[in-house]
Amino acid sequence: MELKGISRRVWRSLASIRTGVLLLIIVVIVAAAGTIILQRPATDADELQRAYAPQVLRILDAVGLTDVFHAWWFVLLLVLVSISIVSASIDRFPNAWRYFSRPYKYPDENFRKALPSHKQIPLSDEESGLVAAERALHSLGFKPERVVRSDHFSLFAEKNRISEMAVYVVHASLLLIFFGGIVDALWGWRGTMNLTKGEQLSMVEMQKGRSRSLPFAIRCDGAGQENYKDGSPRKWWSKLAVVQEGQEVERKEIVVNDPLVYKGVRFYQSSYGPNGKVDQLIVTAAAREARAGGEAKQLALSPNEPVRIDADTTVKLAEFIPDYVVRDGQVYTRSAEIGNPAAHLVVTSEKSGQSVQYWMPPIEGFAENEKSPFRFEAQDLKMGYFTGLQVSHEPGQWCVWSGVLLMGVGLTLVFYMSHVRFWVVPVRNEKGQLSLWMGGTANRNRDAFESHFEELTVRVAAELKDEKSSSATQEVTLAHK
C-alpha cells in the first residue's frame, strides 16, 4: 500500500504542469549557457585558453559546460523533460479527447445560467427565431447544426475545434526536438579538419587529442577570402571534393552556412588563414663564374620540389622559417608570423653528386653559400593558406527540424485560432412568454469573442425585424385582395 502511494505521488509529480515548466526552464537556461560559453571542438584550444583563466577552464571542462549538448547530465535532463511531457499528456488526454470528440451541443438550464455571455430576444414563434439565427450564423462563417429535442429544436455552431488539441501538438513537437537532441548527444559528434590546397584527408580531429576516420576523404581544390573595401573579411570559401575508393564522387564550393553534406556528415566553412608554410618562393639565380654568363634566371620554388637551373644543377626549397632564431647551435621557429624569415635551399650538382646548403640570409655555421655555383636572391614570397572546416554528424537533426516545424503549427493553433461555440435555444419563462436564448464561449481571446457575440445578436435581431416586416407586408397584401 505504501509503495502504491509512493508511485502515485511520483506520477503526480511527473505529470504536474509545475514540474514540466521547471524542467523546461532549466533546459532553456542550460542551452543558453551552451551558446554563450565557447564549445569544444568548434572553438580552437588556444582560443579557449585565451578566453578563460586556466582554473575556470578546468572547472568548465569538468562539469561539461564546454560541450554542453553532449554532456551526460544534459541527456538525462532531456529524458526527464520528455517523461514529464508524456506523463502530463497521458494524465490529461482522455478528458481532452472526450471533450474534442463529443462536443456539448445542447445547453441545459444550469449551463445557460452559468454561461457568462448570453442574451435573450423576444419571439413570436420558434421556427422564425431559429431561421433568423441560422442566417446570422451563416453570415458570420459558421455552419449551424439543428439539435433535435423531444419538444423543440435548438442550434449549435462552432469553429476551430482543433485548437483544443493544440497543446498536444506543441507537446509532440517538444518530444521530437528533445528526441533529436538525445540522438545527437549519444550518436552524434563534432570535429575539425584543416586542409591546404591540394591536400586530401580522411581523419577528423576531435577534442582531447582524439581523431575519427571517415569512410571517404575530402580534398581541397582551392580556398580563398574575399574582403570588404576596408580590408575586413567578407566571405571565406573552399572548393571541396569527396573522394571514395580513389574516385571523385561529389564536388561543391562551400561558404559559411552553406555546407557540403555527404552520407550524413556536414562540412562547414569555419575559418581561413595563413598556415605559416611557404607555398612558393620566387628567386633569381645568377652564375658566380663570368664564363657561365647569361642573365639571371627567375625560378619559382615550391617546398621539396627540385627545379633545374641548367643542364647540371638543380635547386630545391628544403625549408622556410617565417621567424627564425639561432639558439644552442640550432635554428628554431619562433612564430608562424612573418618576422625574421629565412629560406634554406639545397643546390645539387648532378655531375659531382655534391649538394650545397644555401641560406638566405646566410646564417653563420649553417650556410655554405660560397660553395654554390649560383647566387640566389629572393624576389617574392607566397605563403600557404589553410581552410578550416567544422565537421559534424548529427543523426537527430531531422527530428529536431521536424519538431520545430510542428511547433510552428502548434503555436499557430494556440495563438491565432480559438475554439468558438454558439448555442441558440427557444425558451419560455414562468409566464409562458417565448424568447430566443443565445449564448457562446471561446477557449481564448475573449475580447474578440465578445465582439463576435455582440455582432451575432445584432444580426439575429435584424433578421427577426426583417422577417416581421415581411410578414406584416404579406398580411396587408392579402387583406387588400
C-alpha positions in Angstrom: 0.0 0.0 0.0 2.8 2.3 0.9 4.6 1.5 -2.4 1.4 2.2 -4.3 1.1 5.6 -2.6 4.7 6.5 -3.4 4.3 5.6 -7.0 1.1 7.7 -7.2 2.9 10.7 -5.7 5.8 10.2 -8.2 3.3 10.0 -11.1 1.5 13.2 -9.9 4.8 15.0 -9.6 5.9 13.9 -13.1 2.5 14.8 -14.6 2.4 18.2 -12.8 2.5 21.3 -15.0 4.8 22.9 -12.4 7.4 20.1 -12.8 7.3 20.3 -16.6 7.6 24.1 -16.7 10.5 24.0 -14.1 12.4 21.4 -16.2 11.8 23.3 -19.4 13.2 26.5 -17.8 16.3 24.6 -16.7 16.8 23.2 -20.2 16.5 26.7 -21.7 19.0 28.1 -19.2 21.5 25.3 -19.9 21.0 25.6 -23.7 21.6 29.4 -23.4 24.8 28.7 -21.5 25.9 26.3 -24.3 25.5 29.2 -26.8 27.3 31.7 -24.6 30.2 29.6 -23.3 32.7 28.6 -26.0 32.2 25.0 -27.0 34.7 22.3 -28.0 35.7 21.3 -30.6 34.2 24.1 -32.6 36.5 26.5 -30.7 40.2 26.2 -31.0 42.0 25.2 -27.8 44.3 28.2 -27.9 41.2 30.5 -28.2 39.7 28.8 -25.2 42.8 29.3 -23.2 42.9 33.0 -24.1 39.2 33.4 -23.2 39.2 31.7 -19.8 41.6 31.5 -16.9 43.2 28.0 -16.5 41.3 27.2 -13.3 38.0 28.4 -14.8 38.6 26.3 -18.0 39.3 23.2 -15.8 36.0 23.7 -14.0 34.1 24.2 -17.2 35.6 21.1 -18.7 35.0 19.1 -15.5 31.2 19.8 -15.4 30.8 19.5 -19.2 29.9 23.2 -19.9 32.4 23.3 -22.8 30.5 20.5 -24.5 27.0 21.0 -23.1 25.0 19.3 -25.8 26.9 16.0 -25.4 27.2 16.0 -21.6 25.6 13.0 -19.8 23.6 15.2 -17.4 22.2 17.2 -20.3 20.9 14.0 -21.9 19.4 13.0 -18.5 17.7 16.4 -18.3 16.2 15.9 -21.8 15.0 12.5 -20.8 13.3 13.8 -17.6 11.6 16.6 -19.5 10.3 14.1 -22.1 9.0 11.8 -19.4 7.2 14.8 -17.7 5.6 15.8 -21.0 4.5 12.3 -21.8 3.1 11.9 -18.2 1.2 15.2 -18.3 -0.2 14.3 -21.8 -1.4 10.8 -20.7 -2.9 12.2 -17.5 -5.0 14.8 -19.3 -5.6 13.4 -22.8 -8.6 11.2 -22.1 -10.7 14.2 -20.8 -9.4 16.4 -23.6 -10.3 13.7 -26.2 -13.8 13.3 -24.9 -14.3 17.0 -25.0 -13.0 17.1 -28.6 -14.8 14.0 -29.9 -18.2 14.6 -28.2 -18.9 18.3 -28.2 -21.5 19.6 -25.9 -24.3 20.6 -28.3 -27.3 21.3 -26.1 -27.0 23.6 -23.1 -29.3 22.6 -20.2 -30.8 25.2 -17.9 -28.0 25.1 -15.4 -25.4 25.6 -18.2 -27.4 28.5 -19.6 -27.5 30.3 -16.2 -23.8 29.8 -15.6 -22.6 30.9 -19.1 -21.2 34.5 -18.9 -22.1 35.5 -22.4 -25.8 35.1 -23.2 -28.8 37.2 -24.4 -32.5 36.7 -25.0 -34.6 38.2 -27.7 -38.5 38.0 -27.6 -40.1 35.7 -30.2 -43.5 35.2 -31.8 -42.7 31.6 -32.8 -39.7 29.2 -32.5 -39.2 28.5 -36.2 -38.8 32.1 -37.2 -36.2 32.6 -34.4 -34.2 29.5 -35.4 -34.3 30.5 -39.1 -33.1 34.0 -38.2 -30.3 32.6 -36.1 -29.2 30.2 -38.9 -28.9 33.1 -41.3 -27.0 35.2 -38.9 -24.6 32.3 -38.1 -24.1 31.6 -41.8 -23.2 35.3 -42.4 -20.5 35.0 -39.7 -19.0 32.0 -41.4 -20.4 29.3 -39.1 -22.3 26.1 -40.1 -25.1 25.8 -37.6 -26.5 22.3 -36.8 -30.0 21.7 -35.6 -30.2 19.7 -32.4 -33.4 17.7 -32.0 -35.0 17.6 -28.6 -38.2 15.8 -27.6 -40.3 19.0 -27.5 -38.3 21.5 -29.6 -35.3 22.2 -31.8 -32.1 24.2 -30.9 -28.9 25.3 -32.8 -25.3 24.6 -32.2 -22.4 26.1 -34.2 -18.7 26.1 -33.7 -15.3 27.0 -35.3 -11.8 25.8 -34.8 -12.4 22.8 -32.6 -8.9 21.5 -33.5 -7.4 24.3 -31.4 -8.5 22.3 -28.3 -5.8 19.8 -29.3 -3.1 22.5 -29.9 -1.4 21.8 -26.6 -0.8 18.2 -27.7 0.7 19.3 -31.0 3.1 21.5 -29.0 3.9 18.5 -26.7 4.6 16.3 -29.7 6.9 19.0 -31.2 8.9 19.3 -28.0 9.2 15.5 -27.8 10.6 15.4 -31.3 13.1 18.2 -30.6 14.3 16.5 -27.4 14.5 13.1 -29.0 16.6 14.6 -31.8 18.8 16.2 -29.1 19.2 12.9 -27.3 20.1 11.1 -30.5 22.7 13.7 -31.4 24.2 13.6 -27.9 24.6 9.8 -27.9 25.5 9.1 -31.5 26.4 12.5 -33.0 29.9 14.0 -33.0 31.7 17.2 -34.0 35.3 17.8 -35.1 37.6 19.9 -37.2 39.7 19.5 -40.3 42.3 21.9 -41.7 43.3 21.5 -45.3 45.7 23.3 -47.6 45.2 23.4 -51.4 45.7 20.0 -53.0 45.6 18.2 -49.6 43.4 15.2 -49.0 42.3 14.0 -45.6 40.0 11.4 -44.1 40.8 12.0 -40.4 38.7 14.4 -38.3 40.4 15.9 -35.3 38.2 15.5 -32.2 38.7 17.1 -28.7 41.2 15.8 -26.2 43.6 14.7 -29.0 41.3 12.1 -30.4 40.5 11.6 -34.0 37.9 9.9 -36.1 38.4 8.2 -39.5 35.9 8.8 -42.3 34.9 6.1 -44.8 35.9 8.7 -47.5 38.3 11.5 -48.0 37.9 15.2 -48.5 40.2 17.1 -50.9 40.7 20.8 -51.0 41.0 22.1 -54.6 41.1 25.7 -53.6 40.2 28.2 -50.9 40.2 31.9 -50.5 38.9 35.0 -48.8 37.0 38.0 -50.1 37.3 41.3 -48.3 35.4 44.5 -48.0 36.9 47.7 -49.1 38.3 48.4 -45.6 40.1 45.0 -45.7 37.9 43.1 -43.3 36.8 39.6 -44.3 33.6 39.4 -46.3 33.5 35.8 -47.2 35.5 32.6 -46.9 35.1 29.9 -49.5 36.5 26.4 -50.2 36.3 24.2 -53.2 35.9 20.6 -51.8 35.8 17.2 -53.5 34.7 13.9 -51.9 37.0 11.1 -52.9 35.9 7.5 -52.2 37.9 4.4 -53.3 40.1 6.7 -55.4 37.1 8.2 -57.3 35.8 11.7 -57.0 32.1 11.3 -56.2 31.0 14.8 -55.3 32.2 18.4 -55.6 31.0 21.6 -54.1 32.2 25.1 -53.3 31.2 25.9 -49.7 30.8 29.1 -47.8 29.7 29.9 -44.3 26.2 28.4 -43.6 26.2 26.5 -46.9 28.0 23.2 -46.1 28.9 20.1 -48.1 26.8 17.2 -46.9 27.8 13.6 -47.8 26.4 10.5 -46.1 25.1 12.4 -43.2 28.4 14.2 -42.5 28.4 18.0 -42.8 31.5 20.1 -43.7 31.1 23.7 -42.7 33.4 26.6 -43.6 34.6 27.9 -40.2 38.0 29.6 -40.8 40.7 30.6 -43.2 44.2 31.9 -42.7 47.9 31.5 -43.2 49.4 28.2 -42.1 52.9 29.5 -41.6 54.3 27.5 -44.5 55.5 28.8 -47.8 53.6 28.0 -50.9 56.1 29.4 -53.4 59.3 31.3 -53.2 60.3 33.4 -56.2 64.1 33.8 -56.5 66.7 34.8 -59.2 69.7 32.6 -59.8 72.9 34.2 -61.2 76.1 32.2 -62.0 79.2 33.1 -60.0 81.7 32.5 -62.8 81.7 35.1 -65.5 82.2 32.5 -68.2 78.9 30.9 -67.2 77.4 34.2 -68.3 73.9 34.8 -69.2 71.3 36.7 -67.4 69.9 35.8 -64.1 67.1 33.3 -64.2 63.9 33.7 -62.2 62.8 30.5 -60.5 59.6 29.6 -58.7 60.5 27.2 -55.8 57.9 25.0 -54.0 58.8 23.0 -50.9 61.0 19.9 -51.7 60.4 20.1 -55.4 63.8 20.3 -57.4 63.9 23.0 -60.1 66.6 22.7 -62.8 68.8 25.8 -63.2 71.0 24.4 -66.0 71.8 21.0 -67.5 73.9 20.0 -64.5 72.4 21.8 -61.5 69.1 21.7 -59.6 67.9 23.7 -56.6 65.1 22.9 -54.2 63.5 24.7 -51.3 64.3 22.5 -48.3 62.9 24.7 -45.5 61.3 28.0 -44.9 61.2 29.6 -41.4 58.9 32.6 -41.2 60.5 33.9 -38.0 63.8 32.2 -37.1 66.2 32.4 -34.2 69.5 30.6 -33.6 69.9 29.1 -30.2 72.3 26.4 -28.9 73.7 25.7 -32.4 70.2 25.1 -33.8 67.8 27.1 -36.0 64.4 27.4 -34.4 61.0 28.7 -35.5 60.0 31.5 -33.1 56.5 32.0 -34.5 54.3 31.3 -37.6 54.1 35.0 -38.4 56.5 36.6 -40.9 59.0 38.4 -38.8 62.6 37.3 -39.4 62.3 34.9 -42.3 64.9 32.5 -43.6 65.0 30.2 -46.6 67.1 27.1 -46.8 68.0 26.0 -50.3 69.8 22.8 -51.4 71.9 23.3 -54.6 72.8 19.9 -56.2 75.3 19.2 -58.9 74.3 16.1 -60.8 77.8 15.6 -62.3 79.6 15.5 -58.9 76.7 14.4 -56.8 77.5 17.1 -54.2 75.0 19.3 -52.5 75.4 22.8 -51.1 73.4 24.2 -48.2 72.4 27.7 -49.2 70.7 30.0 -46.7 69.0 33.4 -47.3 70.2 35.3 -45.3 73.5 33.4 -44.8 73.3 32.0 -41.2 76.8 31.5 -39.7 77.6 27.9 -39.1 74.9 26.7 -41.4 75.3 28.5 -44.7 77.7 27.2 -47.4 76.7 29.9 -49.9 80.3 30.4 -51.1 80.4 26.8 -52.4 77.3 27.3 -54.5 77.9 27.8 -58.3 75.0 30.2 -58.2 74.0 33.2 -56.2 70.3 33.5 -55.2 68.2 36.5 -54.4 64.6 36.4 -53.1 62.1 38.3 -55.2 58.7 37.3 -53.8 57.1 35.1 -51.3 53.7 33.4 -51.5 52.6 31.9 -48.2 50.3 28.9 -47.9 46.9 29.2 -46.5 44.7 26.7 -44.8 40.9 26.3 -44.8 39.3 25.4 -41.5 36.3 23.0 -41.7 33.9 22.1 -38.9 32.8 18.5 -39.4 29.7 17.2 -37.8 27.5 14.1 -37.8 24.1 14.9 -36.3 21.7 12.0 -37.0 18.9 13.6 -34.8 18.7 16.8 -36.8 15.7 15.6 -38.9 13.8 15.0 -35.7 14.8 18.5 -34.4 13.7 20.3 -37.5 10.5 18.3 -37.8 9.8 19.3 -34.2 10.5 22.9 -35.0 8.1 22.9 -37.9 5.4 21.0 -35.9 5.9 23.6 -33.1 5.2 26.3 -35.6 1.9 24.6 -36.4 1.0 24.1 -32.7 1.8 27.7 -31.8 -0.2 29.0 -34.7 -3.2 27.0 -33.4 -2.6 28.3 -29.9 -2.2 32.0 -30.6 -4.2 32.5 -33.8 -7.1 30.1 -33.5 -9.7 29.9 -30.8 -12.5 27.4 -30.3 -15.7 29.4 -30.6 -19.1 27.8 -29.8 -22.6 29.3 -30.0 -25.9 27.8 -28.8 -29.4 29.1 -29.8 -32.4 27.7 -27.8 -36.0 28.9 -27.9 -37.1 29.1 -24.2 -40.2 30.1 -22.3 -40.2 32.0 -19.0 -42.5 31.4 -16.0 -45.3 33.4 -17.7 -45.1 31.3 -20.9 -43.5 34.1 -22.9 -41.3 32.8 -25.8 -37.8 34.1 -26.4 -34.7 33.1 -28.2 -31.8 32.4 -25.9 -28.3 32.8 -27.4 -25.1 32.1 -25.6 -21.5 31.4 -26.5 -18.0 30.9 -25.3 -14.4 30.7 -26.5 -11.3 29.0 -25.1 -9.1 32.0 -25.6 -9.1 35.6 -27.0 -12.2 36.7 -25.0 -12.2 40.2 -26.3 -12.5 39.1 -29.9 -15.2 36.6 -28.9 -17.3 39.3 -27.2 -17.2 41.3 -30.4 -18.4 38.3 -32.4 -21.1 37.5 -29.9 -22.4 41.1 -30.0 -22.4 41.0 -33.8 -24.3 37.8 -33.8 -27.1 39.2 -31.5 -27.4 42.3 -33.6 -27.7 40.3 -36.8 -30.3 37.9 -35.3 -32.3 40.9 -34.1 -32.1 42.4 -37.6 -33.2 39.2 -39.3 -36.2 38.9 -36.9 -37.1 42.5 -37.6 -36.9 42.0 -41.4 -38.9 38.8 -41.1 -41.6 40.6 -39.0 -41.8 43.4 -41.5 -42.1 41.0 -44.4 -44.9 39.1 -42.6 -46.7 42.3 -41.9 -46.4 43.3 -45.6 -47.8 40.0 -46.7 -50.8 40.3 -44.3 -51.6 43.8 -45.7 -51.4 42.5 -49.3 -53.8 39.6 -48.5 -56.2 42.0 -46.8 -56.4 44.2 -49.9 -57.1 41.2 -52.1 
